[in-house]
């Protein structure tokens, strides 16, 4: 494409190419006799823009040309050059209006105008018009027929994909993440609480505008999600960021290891780690198995840490940029690179590789396969060591422009990537992947002390009872997250030192749809068991059920309660009473309205307890309670008493 643009730009500069027509307003002094200052400014900006565009500095050229266009929007040559600048910028689709204006003013503006009109219509998803102009461009003797035929195929793909849109929701991540400049390459931790990304906003390290991009240099930023809200992103300090371009490419699930790309050679991948005490370490380049004298632009690592996937333009590939894999030989050395083959790679470019945490779903971008234009995002799944044919994620995720550097949340429910906005920049968006959700349950929440609610360090184990395989045994601090594919039975066990284990059983039916369950786990402090009640204090079950008749019908509940009662209680001698209330002050309460006699006691907590009656079984106490309620005291309840100690019957029966 760059060669074609260069030919067009050169054509625009050739003398005699632009023939005067009535609607073509030339930049001559006579045409601006009423605006001499504007004319002088326009001539100045045209000269500067022409120099920039010849050097391939399209952003700087565009700024100059737009000033001239504000003074004279009816010059064919200027409109064509603005179209070229937009075509090489972030918001390529804006080229169409300028190419159309140039064509309307002067149809023979260039022998390649049909091709560039086709590109403009293509980028705006106007498929039929794009195809017509592509076909017209094929008639030119200077046409790059392979490129044009590829454009025609992409229009066919785009039309088909747009007729069958996928069910997703795409939403802008908002101003705490995005800026007035381009923000892109988002990656997120397993718990969904931390995101790092690349931004071209002004910073203390990047103070000069690039004449190529029209923005500042690339820096890496970080944001944290607190209670569902992303805080304002901040730039990572040196040594992560430098005065040159630094781009985030991969963040490990725990957020403690960051991989980035720097402009060393054509582009090398670096690694740095984070600790609470020392912060981020100095980034160190990966070995020359991964890095080369060619461009390495993207990478990710499998969840087990044994395989790296990376993109390289090195010699010997299937296309210009291919995806390679390398297996870890020891703690720090990656083995020889292996091209992923023509199931994944094409004669075109591939980039933006990312593996879902399930360890088998790989996302990447490609200009080949059935792309609708530029890079499209694809998905492939590894089944028993064989990668499936890539599937285009479809419209509206993909567009005729470049869609690249796509990543997902741990469960695959959300996708993150950058796309162009009307403000001629890239913004980061979140995609709710409804159409791609796996048949599984995602179970997550906090792990805290039941009393202090402080976060606990715990081990989270998930056992697949169907296969007998331990799926995970992760150490977490304060939060946990597990996924359970449908069609299996599971045991979830959470352990923390000094606390009772938390265990929960799951039976996920094969027909289950994706379900996201949040369950906070409050861990109970472990304590040695209390001495059990003496046998002499436990009457027969028939007597127990008779005494508690009306309070509990289930003998299983009763047996469970008795098994956990401590030695301080003699159930055989327990009596029942009715508590009329507990008060800070008796002022305003007259128990004689409800009973003849009552016992009034002040407890250690300062509350005044008023009780009445003493009954050998629950049934008689309940009868007395009902008579009190009929007199208007609705909040009275039954208590158990033994040796002067009060027992709440509900807690007694369901203890343990």
C-alpha angles and dihedrals in degrees: 000000000000090000091051091050091048091053090051093048091049089049090054091055097048111109116246095021095107111064118200116254132176097256095042105099107204124211095249127137092242092061091056103041089130093049109038094155091052090049092053091048092048092051090049093050093045090055093048092045093050090054093048094048092050088055092049092249094137099165093055091044091051092054090053095044094050089057090053090045091055087061097041117014093169101073113112096204093051094048091051092051092049088052090053091050093051091047088059095043138075099273099047095167091073089072092079099074092050095047089048092050091049090049093047091051095043122006094193093052087128139348087241099051091106090059093049092047087052089052091050094050090044093054089051093051093245091141103175095050091045091052092049092053092043089054090048090050090056089068092065115101090221094052121129093226095189091054093046094048089049088054090052091051091049091053089053090049092047094050091050094046094048090052089060107039117187121239105255138126119226120197134174113247091228138232097305088067104024127058137190085273132061117295119184148137097066120188125177138199124249094257092051092235102109131049130182122190144158123261136184095206123128114276141164088268098041114050103143127077115237113237088213100052100020088229138085123278121281118275131172120245133188134207133181128214112228118184091339096312125104112227122225109289118245130198118254109245125238135309087048094048123043137179088271131064115301118180128187112229108163139008121194116240093257092050093235101108123055127190119200141175123235131185093251106139104335091330130316133197119239134190132212134170135214134221131173092239101043104024118211119354126225108282113249124201117246116246123277092263086077102022121057141163086276129072120290106186110164143017146164137183129231115251092252089056093233102106132049122200115200141167121234138169092209121141121273098044130130093245140003095286119016137182116247134185132213129187121222112249096188138342094301111012125087118207128234114309119252123201110234090228136233095303086074106016124062136187085267129067125293123192146145100060118189132168120213113233089249085081096230109062114083124190123197141154126242140178088208134059108056097331118167089213138319114356117349124190118245138186129213129178128212111227113185092331096316122108115225123231107280117259121214108235086223137213133353091024090055124048135180088267128069114300108182146139096048120175134173140215119257094270096040091241093120130040125197129203143131127259135174122272133201088261092071094252141098119258128187115246134190119224121204099216098211094151093051103043116137122233097255147102121249111205121189145147147122127308109212144153108269093228107033095028088219118153115264132211105233144164115240116202125186117191122193099217091189094061098020089233123140101229098189142357105184130169110225137177116219098331138058136190130187134167124211118196115220122264098045141090119234143190117209115198125181119191130188127174111260094015137095114259118259112221130179131174124216134192107191109192119224089240093056118126124214109296126182111205123186113201120168114209118215107196119216119222112249116245131176112261118266119243110274124244115274115258090237089063094054115083122202118288092249091056091045092051090047092051092047095039108142092023100069130003099183114090089196090062090048093050090049091050093049092048090060102039112118129234094257090076129071105197093191091065099040116129129199127230138170119242112212094193150306117248141181086210132014090213109127095014120103112180091191088077086071109024138019096228135021140173115236117198134167112222128211091260090061096252120132110229119203116195134169135195135012119231133180094222142027095246094062091044090052092051089053090048092054091053089054093049091052087060090059105267100122099167100062119117143182122264133187119227134196128163091349093305120122122223125195102224096214091056091043095052096044099037114134 
